């Protein structure tokens, strides 16, 4: 049985499963080259069908992560906002009209569009609740038979936070928090107050900047913006900070009076901005920890699954691992909306069809791959000289180049699902060089100086780096690094002494494991600096994308499978 899962608003994506096994999952942005692509994921669907070796006629169920008719609550919130300000009402109405006319109504045409594009099929089409798809994306691919589940984002149809419990084939909602109270929208509004762009996914920047500041404005945020209502609820005061006005960089007199003027895009980042970021980050973490305490008391489960865009906050996740009452935490690599395509497919298979569970998501490598010859042909077409080397020669040579200071574009195997490059579409460099972070951010990635870079490490040494064994194949948690390793791998240790690791298991990604191991043989440090293979665009997908990036950017070598390209002769 084949089931196709879809997301279409932001971070459009497609996933296909066969008898409960994940066959393929990919974001549309990787093909369109448009970040956070919004729209029907035609190319992703085409890839999924091709990877499965089937046509649409073989698909029995198609599942969408949205119920487009759930509009009443949002409409009422828009009307209520009119009593606060005309600008707030207008921002909501303009956004709502655009969503309904361009997105929600179009969802009713999806079955017809699928058949028109991919041929006749008798599939059954399912419209599913957004947050239940988030919950399913985590629980049904986790190793847990039972778990508490918390999903948090900007909003689904009208829900922003969902508390659930998962048991076997069933996810049971326990409590919903609805608009306008949203942790995701709060953090996005702060993102724009700091002069970044929520539509570009710049919330990452706030989290990175927070490590440089002190939570000077914590009391203001906790009392006037994001406040706890009991120990299982929270409220966002949109009179003080409103997500929809923040989209247009409009802010209330009160917040400007308390925090100072909002930062303009491109303006110098000051200590005040760092402290605002630190304050927003801390109140988010503390709020989520309080919610999780209630969820634990309600369920008494030791396992926790997290999903939704807020679950990408890896600093928060580190505190959850260390401070929450849960013993085990699972977050899949595409925790945001793209992952809802995964959740939609598994929700149908397990919860609706009652089919038994057998799959556990241990890696993120479910995107397209390209043969060695396809990579070589792309290089020939680009007129680029290259060598073809077996792994026995290539891996030690690349490891040595990195140890000598080279930045390498590394392209192998199937592309990662989710926003993290995990050793198949990565820039790799030497984590021992303290200046490597500045070099990569400024000269290669062309991004802000404060953005942290992450380590890929052999799982076997995680206990040495963090003082305890740690397993995170998805680079989605932040932990404190031991004093010894802070000095040994400074390029991947943030200013607060933490790092966001990818732990690599040999049987999951053997070639990447061997490369890290070769680097360890040379340097005594089996860790590589790993950041995504992209420059102001989506992560590269095809060999042609990698070649184009190599031709336009400033890094030293390109590896496409077993094909090695050097910018400068060794």
NORVEN-V155647 format. One record per residue. N is the residue number from 0. RES is the residue in one small letter. PHI is phi in degrees with one decimal (999 if undefined). NEAR is the number of other C-alpha atoms within 8 Angstrom. D_CENTER is the distance of its C-alpha to the mean C-alpha in whole Angstrom. Layout:
BEGIN
n: (N;N)
res: (RES;RES)
phi: (PHI;PHI)
near: (NEAR;NEAR)
d_center: (D_CENTER;D_CENTER)
END
This chain:
BEGIN
n: (0;1;2;3;4;5;6;7;8;9;10;11;12;13;14;15;16;17;18;19;20;21;22;23;24;25;26;27;28;29;30;31;32;33;34;35;36;37;38;39;40;41;42;43;44;45;46;47;48;49;50;51;52;53;54;55;56;57;58;59;60;61;62;63;64;65;66;67;68;69;70;71;72;73;74;75;76;77;78;79;80;81;82;83;84;85;86;87;88;89;90;91;92;93;94;95;96;97;98;99;100;101;102;103;104;105;106;107;108;109;110;111;112;113;114;115;116;117;118;119;120;121;122;123;124;125;126;127;128;129;130;131;132;133;134;135;136;137;138;139;140;141;142;143;144;145;146;147;148;149;150;151;152;153;154;155;156;157;158;159;160;161;162;163;164;165;166;167;168;169;170;171;172;173;174;175;176;177;178;179;180;181;182;183;184;185;186;187;188;189;190;191;192;193;194;195;196;197;198;199;200;201;202;203;204;205;206;207;208;209;210;211;212;213;214;215;216;217;218;219;220;221;222;223;224;225;226;227;228;229;230;231;232;233;234;235;236;237;238;239;240;241;242;243;244;245;246;247;248;249;250;251;252;253;254;255;256;257;258;259;260;261;262;263;264;265;266;267;268;269;270;271;272;273;274;275;276;277;278;279;280;281;282;283;284;285;286;287;288;289;290;291;292;293;294;295;296;297;298;299;300;301;302;303;304;305;306;307;308;309;310;311;312;313;314;315;316;317;318;319;320;321;322;323;324;325;326;327;328;329;330;331;332;333;334;335;336;337;338;339;340;341;342;343;344;345;346;347;348;349;350;351;352;353;354;355;356;357;358;359;360;361;362;363;364;365;366;367;368;369;370;371;372;373;374;375;376;377;378;379;380;381;382;383;384;385;386;387;388;389;390;391;392;393;394;395;396;397;398;399;400;401;402;403;404;405;406;407;408;409;410;411;412;413;414;415;416;417;418;419;420;421;422;423;424;425;426;427;428;429;430;431;432;433;434;435;436;437;438;439;440;441;442;443;444;445;446;447;448;449;450;451;452;453;454;455;456;457;458;459;460;461;462;463;464;465;466;467;468;469;470;471;472;473;474;475;476;477;478;479;480;481;482;483;484;485;486;487;488;489;490;491;492;493;494;495;496;497;498;499;500;501;502;503;504;505;506;507;508;509;510;511;512;513;514;515;516;517;518;519;520;521;522;523;524;525;526;527;528;529;530;531;532;533;534;535;536;537;538;539;540;541;542;543;544;545;546;547;548;549;550;551;552;553;554;555;556;557;558;559;560;561;562;563;564;565;566;567;568;569)
res: (x;x;x;x;x;x;x;x;x;x;x;x;x;x;x;x;x;x;x;x;x;x;x;x;x;x;x;x;x;x;x;x;x;x;x;x;x;x;x;x;x;x;x;x;x;x;x;x;x;x;x;x;x;x;x;x;x;x;x;x;x;x;x;x;x;x;x;x;x;x;x;x;x;x;x;x;x;x;x;x;x;x;x;x;x;x;x;x;x;x;x;x;x;x;x;x;x;x;x;x;x;x;x;x;x;x;x;x;x;x;x;x;x;x;x;x;x;x;x;x;x;x;x;x;x;x;x;x;x;x;x;x;x;x;x;x;x;x;x;x;x;x;x;x;x;x;x;x;x;x;x;x;x;x;x;x;x;x;x;x;x;x;x;x;x;x;x;x;x;x;x;x;x;x;x;x;x;x;x;x;x;x;x;x;x;x;x;x;x;x;x;x;x;x;x;x;x;x;x;x;x;x;x;x;x;x;x;x;x;x;x;x;x;x;x;x;x;x;x;x;x;x;x;x;x;x;x;x;x;x;x;x;x;x;x;x;x;x;x;x;x;x;x;x;x;x;x;x;x;x;x;x;x;x;x;x;x;x;x;x;x;x;x;x;x;x;x;x;x;x;x;x;x;x;x;x;x;x;x;x;x;x;x;x;x;x;x;x;x;x;x;x;x;x;x;x;x;x;x;x;x;x;x;x;x;x;x;x;x;x;x;x;x;x;x;x;x;x;x;x;x;x;x;x;x;x;x;x;x;x;x;x;x;x;x;x;x;x;x;x;x;x;x;x;x;x;x;x;x;x;x;x;x;x;x;x;x;x;x;x;x;x;x;x;x;x;x;x;x;x;x;x;x;x;x;x;x;x;x;x;x;x;x;x;x;x;x;x;x;x;x;x;x;x;x;x;x;x;x;x;x;x;x;x;x;x;x;x;x;x;x;x;x;x;x;x;x;x;x;x;x;x;x;x;x;x;x;x;x;x;x;x;x;x;x;x;x;x;x;x;x;x;x;x;x;x;x;x;x;x;x;x;x;x;x;x;x;x;x;x;x;x;x;x;x;x;x;x;x;x;x;x;x;x;x;x;x;x;x;x;x;x;x;x;x;x;x;x;x;x;x;x;x;x;x;x;x;x;x;x;x;x;x;x;x;x;x;x;x;x;x;x;x;x;x;x;x;x;x;x;x;x;x;x;x;x;x;x;x;x;x;x;x;x;x;x;x;x;x;x;x;x;x;x;x;x;x;x;x;x;x;x;x;x;x;x;x;x;x;x;x;x;x;x;x;x;x;x;x;x)
phi: (999;-105.2;-129.1;-109.4;-108.8;-133.3;-127.3;-138.2;-76.2;-108.6;55.3;-57.0;-159.7;-139.2;-136.4;-127.6;-123.3;-125.5;50.3;87.6;-95.6;-75.9;-98.0;-156.9;-154.3;-159.4;-91.2;-64.1;-58.6;-68.8;-92.6;-76.3;65.9;-112.4;-58.0;53.9;-48.9;-114.6;141.7;-72.2;-84.3;-57.6;-69.2;-66.3;-63.4;-58.9;-63.1;-60.3;-64.6;-65.8;-63.7;-78.4;72.1;-134.7;-110.7;-60.1;-60.8;-85.6;-86.3;-92.1;-138.6;-123.4;-125.0;-110.2;-85.4;-150.9;-109.4;-68.1;-87.6;-83.3;-126.1;-59.5;-62.6;-63.8;-63.0;-66.1;-64.1;-64.5;-64.6;-62.7;-66.6;-63.5;-74.4;-90.5;-162.9;-65.6;-63.5;-64.7;-62.8;-63.5;-62.1;-71.1;-66.1;-60.2;-65.7;-64.3;-62.0;-64.7;-64.0;-65.4;-72.8;-94.4;-118.8;-64.6;-63.0;-64.4;-62.5;-71.3;-93.9;-59.0;-56.9;-67.4;-64.3;-61.1;-67.0;-65.1;-84.3;-114.9;101.0;-63.1;-163.0;-103.2;-60.3;-98.5;-101.3;-119.6;-98.9;-117.8;-69.3;-56.9;-72.4;-68.3;-67.1;-58.0;-61.1;-65.9;-64.3;-95.9;-69.7;-72.9;-111.7;-84.4;-82.8;-96.8;-78.5;-137.2;-165.3;-78.2;-132.7;-128.3;-119.8;-142.6;-156.3;-65.7;-169.5;-94.5;-61.3;-143.0;-91.3;-111.5;-144.5;-128.8;-97.2;-141.0;-130.0;-110.8;-138.6;60.8;-100.8;-130.1;-111.1;-114.5;-66.0;-109.3;-163.4;-121.1;-112.4;-116.2;-53.6;-90.4;-88.4;-143.3;-67.0;-64.7;-70.6;-58.1;-68.1;-66.2;-64.3;-63.8;-55.2;-75.1;-60.0;-86.9;83.9;-95.9;-132.8;-62.3;-71.5;-93.0;75.6;-79.5;-55.7;-54.0;-67.2;-62.5;-62.3;-67.1;-68.5;-59.2;-64.6;-89.5;-115.0;-117.8;-76.1;-60.0;-104.0;-58.2;-61.1;-63.1;-60.6;-72.8;-93.6;-117.5;-119.9;-119.4;-121.5;-76.9;-121.7;78.3;-109.2;-135.8;-151.7;-146.3;-132.9;-111.0;-86.8;-73.8;-66.8;-96.4;-141.2;-112.9;-59.0;-70.0;-70.3;-61.8;-56.2;-100.4;57.9;-110.5;-137.9;-70.5;-62.1;-64.5;-71.4;-68.8;-65.2;-81.5;-102.9;91.0;-66.3;-63.3;-72.3;-81.6;-54.2;88.4;-70.0;-58.6;-86.3;-110.3;-60.7;-60.7;-64.7;-61.4;-71.0;-63.5;-60.5;-62.9;-68.3;-65.0;-64.0;-66.4;-69.0;-62.2;-58.3;-64.1;-63.3;-64.9;-62.1;-67.2;-61.3;-69.6;-61.6;-63.7;-62.4;-65.6;-64.2;-74.4;-102.9;57.5;-88.8;-92.4;-102.0;-132.2;-115.6;-123.1;-157.5;96.2;-57.7;-65.1;-69.7;-78.9;-75.2;-69.4;-66.4;-58.8;-62.4;-61.6;-67.7;-61.8;-61.7;-86.5;-118.9;-78.2;-76.5;-79.2;-88.5;-134.2;-129.3;-125.9;-135.6;-79.4;-70.4;-112.3;-67.4;-77.6;-64.5;-56.6;-67.5;-64.6;-64.7;-64.4;-63.6;-62.1;-63.6;-74.7;-62.5;-63.1;-65.0;-93.7;-76.8;-86.3;-93.3;62.3;-82.5;-68.2;-87.5;-146.8;-102.4;-125.0;-83.3;-103.5;-151.0;-114.4;-89.6;-125.8;-98.3;-66.0;-125.8;-139.1;-70.4;-58.7;-70.3;-62.2;-66.2;-63.3;-64.7;-64.1;-67.0;-62.2;-63.0;-87.6;70.4;-106.3;-75.4;-155.4;-112.5;-110.0;-127.8;-70.3;-56.3;-60.2;-96.2;-66.8;-64.4;-61.7;-67.6;-64.3;-59.3;-65.6;-59.4;-63.3;-62.5;-92.1;112.3;-74.8;-102.2;-118.2;-84.9;-113.8;-132.7;-154.9;58.1;-83.5;-64.8;-74.0;-95.6;107.9;-82.3;-98.2;-82.4;-124.0;97.2;-114.8;-139.7;-130.9;-86.8;-120.1;-154.9;-84.5;-74.8;-78.2;-86.5;-63.0;-87.1;-69.5;-63.5;-64.0;-61.1;-68.1;-64.7;-85.9;-98.4;-107.9;-79.0;56.4;-139.1;-61.0;-63.7;-89.4;-71.5;-74.8;-117.5;-115.7;-98.4;-101.2;-138.1;-62.9;-57.6;-61.1;-108.2;-57.7;-66.2;-72.5;-81.5;-112.7;81.0;-160.1;-64.2;-141.4;-124.5;-148.1;-75.6;-109.9;55.8;-127.9;-130.4;-119.4;-131.8;-76.6;-93.4;-63.1;-57.0;-58.5;-82.5;-59.6;-84.0;-85.3;-130.4;-64.2;-68.5;-115.0;-106.9;-72.4;-60.1;-91.7;82.1;-112.1;-146.9;-110.8;-87.4;-111.2;-94.6;-105.9;-97.6;-60.8;-78.7;-87.0;-135.3;-61.7;-70.2;-66.9;-57.6;-65.8;-63.5;-62.0;-65.0;-62.8;-63.0;-65.2;-62.6;-76.8;-109.5;80.4;-127.8;-80.8;-140.5;-120.0;-71.1;-131.0;-135.9;-66.1;-80.9;-167.0;-136.1;56.3;-160.5;-60.6;-55.9;-60.5;-115.6;-100.8;-54.9;-61.1;-64.0;-65.2;-65.9;-61.8;-65.2;-62.2;-71.9;-104.7;-120.0;-112.7;-138.9;-90.4;-150.8;-130.0;-115.6;-112.8;55.4;-102.6;-101.0;-111.8;-117.2;-111.6;-73.5;-125.3;-68.5;-67.4)
near: (6;11;15;14;17;17;17;11;10;11;15;19;16;19;17;17;14;10;6;11;8;11;12;12;15;15;15;15;13;12;9;7;8;9;9;9;12;9;9;8;14;7;8;14;10;8;9;15;12;9;9;9;6;9;10;11;11;8;14;11;12;14;16;13;16;10;10;9;5;8;9;6;9;10;8;8;10;11;9;8;11;10;7;9;8;9;7;13;13;8;10;10;9;8;8;8;8;9;9;9;9;8;11;11;10;9;8;7;8;8;8;7;8;9;11;8;6;8;10;8;9;7;9;7;9;8;9;12;11;12;13;11;16;17;17;14;19;16;12;13;11;11;5;7;7;10;14;16;14;14;14;16;15;10;14;11;12;11;12;18;14;15;13;13;13;14;9;7;12;8;12;7;9;8;7;10;11;11;12;7;11;17;13;13;11;13;11;11;14;10;15;13;12;13;12;10;10;12;5;7;7;11;11;8;10;12;13;11;13;15;12;11;13;10;12;9;10;11;7;9;13;11;8;9;13;13;11;11;8;6;9;10;9;11;11;13;11;9;7;12;14;13;11;9;12;13;10;6;8;7;13;9;7;7;11;11;8;7;9;7;6;10;10;7;7;5;7;4;7;6;7;6;11;15;15;14;16;17;15;13;11;10;12;11;10;8;10;8;11;10;11;10;11;10;12;13;7;6;8;7;10;11;13;14;15;14;17;14;13;11;14;10;12;11;10;11;13;11;10;9;11;6;7;10;7;11;8;8;10;10;11;12;13;10;19;14;14;16;14;17;20;16;18;17;16;14;14;12;12;14;12;7;7;8;9;6;9;6;8;8;8;6;7;12;9;13;11;10;9;11;7;10;6;9;13;10;8;10;12;9;7;7;6;8;7;9;7;7;10;7;7;7;8;11;11;11;8;9;13;10;9;14;12;6;8;12;12;13;15;14;14;13;10;11;14;15;14;12;8;10;13;15;11;13;17;14;13;13;14;14;15;8;9;9;7;11;11;9;9;10;13;11;9;11;10;10;7;7;7;6;10;9;13;14;14;15;14;14;10;5;10;15;10;10;11;12;9;8;9;9;7;10;11;12;13;14;13;13;10;8;13;10;6;7;11;11;7;9;12;13;15;13;15;12;7;7;9;11;13;13;13;14;15;13;11;9;5;8;9;9;7;10;12;10;12;15;10;12;18;11;9;9;8;7;8;14;12;13;15;15;10;11;13;10;10;6;8;11;12;11;11;9;13;7;9;13;10;8;10;11;6;6;7;7;11;10;12;12;13;13;10;11;13;13;11;10;7;5;4;3)
d_center: (29;26;23;21;18;17;15;16;16;13;10;13;13;15;16;19;21;24;26;23;22;19;20;17;14;13;11;14;13;14;17;18;17;16;13;11;14;16;19;20;18;21;20;18;20;23;21;20;24;25;23;25;28;29;29;28;32;31;28;29;26;24;21;20;17;19;23;24;27;26;27;30;28;26;29;31;29;29;33;33;31;34;36;34;34;35;32;29;31;31;27;26;29;28;24;26;28;26;23;26;28;25;23;24;27;26;24;28;28;26;28;31;28;27;31;32;29;29;33;34;33;33;30;29;27;25;24;21;20;17;16;18;16;13;15;16;13;13;17;18;16;17;20;22;25;24;22;21;18;16;14;13;12;14;16;17;20;22;20;17;18;19;21;21;23;23;26;26;26;25;23;25;24;25;25;23;22;23;23;23;22;18;16;13;16;18;15;15;19;19;16;19;22;21;21;18;16;14;14;13;10;12;11;10;13;15;13;15;18;19;20;22;24;26;25;28;28;26;29;29;26;27;30;29;26;24;26;27;29;30;28;26;25;24;25;24;27;26;30;29;25;24;21;23;25;22;21;24;24;27;28;30;33;33;29;31;34;32;29;31;30;27;26;26;23;25;27;27;25;27;28;28;24;23;25;23;20;21;22;20;17;20;21;18;18;21;21;18;20;23;22;21;25;26;24;25;29;28;27;28;26;25;21;18;15;12;10;9;7;9;8;5;9;10;13;14;13;15;18;17;18;21;23;22;25;22;23;20;16;14;10;9;6;5;6;6;9;9;9;12;14;14;15;17;19;19;20;23;24;24;25;27;29;29;28;28;25;25;21;19;15;16;14;11;14;15;15;18;21;24;27;29;31;29;27;31;32;29;30;34;33;32;35;33;35;33;34;34;34;33;31;34;34;31;29;31;32;28;28;31;30;27;29;32;29;27;24;23;21;20;20;20;20;17;14;11;9;5;4;6;10;12;15;16;15;15;18;20;22;24;23;26;27;27;27;24;21;23;24;21;20;23;24;22;18;20;18;19;21;19;16;15;15;14;17;17;20;22;21;25;25;22;25;27;24;23;26;25;24;20;18;14;13;9;10;8;12;14;18;21;23;26;29;30;27;26;29;28;24;24;22;19;20;19;22;22;23;19;17;13;14;14;17;18;21;24;24;20;20;24;24;21;23;26;25;24;27;29;28;29;32;33;31;31;28;25;22;21;19;16;14;12;15;15;17;16;15;12;12;16;16;20;23;24;21;21;25;24;22;24;27;26;24;26;25;28;27;25;25;25;25;29;29;30;30;31;31;34;37;37)
END
